[in-house]
């Protein structure tokens, strides 16, 4: 994890952006994050 400020939440795996709160405008739930990670 890389701490930041300003309300940006992004999930990056192996330099690939998996999820961006900035792009979607919503914060994902725990189940959504696990589902995204299982797809890679």
N, C-alpha and C positions, 0 to 999 in steps of 0.2 A: 504494500500500500504506500502511496505517496500522499502525505498530508497536503491539503491546500485550503483555501478559503474562498468565499464568494458563492457558495452553494453549488459548486460543480462536483458531480459524482460520476466517475467513469470507471468502467472495468476494462482493463487491458491485460491480455494474456499473450505472451510471446510477441510483444510489440503490435498486436492486433487489437483494435478497439472492439470490444464485445458489446458494450452498453454505454450510452451517454445520457445522463439526466438532462444535460444542457440541450441535447437534440430533441428529446421526447417531452421534456417538461414535467415528468413524473418520476418519483423515486420508486424503484422496483422493490417488491416484497422478497423475503428470503427464498420462497419457493421459486420465484421467477429467476433469481440469480442462479440457483442450483440447476434449473432447467437449461439456462443459457450455457452454463459450464459443461453440462453433459452432452451438448450438441457439438462441442469442439473436439 
